[in-house]
């Protein structure tokens, strides 16, 4: 305990405590107002997308994910808009945002297989197909009797998804 008598010892102790307290994924608290505003922005982005105005779509979705960083589908849409503009580096950042959001969902509700399957999808979008396959196998072992998971694995939907031209258009 001699090191605690020195200022650096205290600093090291506080740093260690801060690191331990911050372990694990954290979810930003999002107000109802922020969720409603993000939904409005997403709706506007959907309209901009229908007009193939990808720059406006990207701008609106970027604002929406700022408000609701836990909304993985918005992150995926943002990544997709960026890929369509040829901005693969920033699209990767968006897809990683979706991955983080699904990791949070899985940490909070590990018994929901839908989040696990969605994580497989995002890993594939990121071009991490081997990791996606491995995670799909893990998902199938964890949820062997779940209809959606069984159907996804038995019908080889993963391979069909990778071959889908729409998926190829937005994947990295």
C-alpha positions, 0 to 999 in steps of 0.5 A, a space after each residue: 500500500 506504499 504506492 498509494 501514498 504517492 500521487 501516481 499511486 492514487 492516479 493508477 488506482 483511480 484509473 484501474 477503478 474507472 476501467 473496471 467500472 466501465 467494463 462491458 457494453 453500455 447503452 446510451 439512454 435515449 429519450 422518447 423525444 429523440 426516438 420520435 425525431 429519429 423516426 421522423 428523420 428515418 421516414 424522410 430518409 426513406 423518401 430521399 432514398 425512393 428518389 435515389 438522393 443518396 446524399 440526402 439519405 445519408 445526411 438524414 440517417 447520420 442525424 438519426 443514428 446520432 440520436 439513437 445509436 442503439 438503432 441497428 437498422 438505421 446504422 445498416 441503412 446509413 452504411 447502405 447509403 454510403 456504399 451506394 455513393 462509393 464511400 466504403 470507409 464511412 460505410 464500414 463505420 456505419 456497419 460497425 455501429 450496427 454490429 455494436 448495437 446488436 452486440 448490446 442487444 445480445 448482451 442485454 437479451 441473450 435469449 433472443 435469437 433474432 439479434 444473433 441472426 441479425 449480427 450474422 447479417 452485419 458481419 456478412 455486410 462487413 465482408 467478414 463471412 468466415 466470422 459470420 459463418 462461425 457465429 451462425 454455427 454458434 447461434 444454431 448450437 445455442 438455439 437448436 429448436 428455434 424455428 427461425 434459426 433452424 430454417 436459416 441454417 437448413 435452407 442455406 439462407 446464408 449462402 443465398 443471402 451472399 449470392 443475392 445481387 441486392 446484398 452484393 450492392 450494399 456489402 463491403 
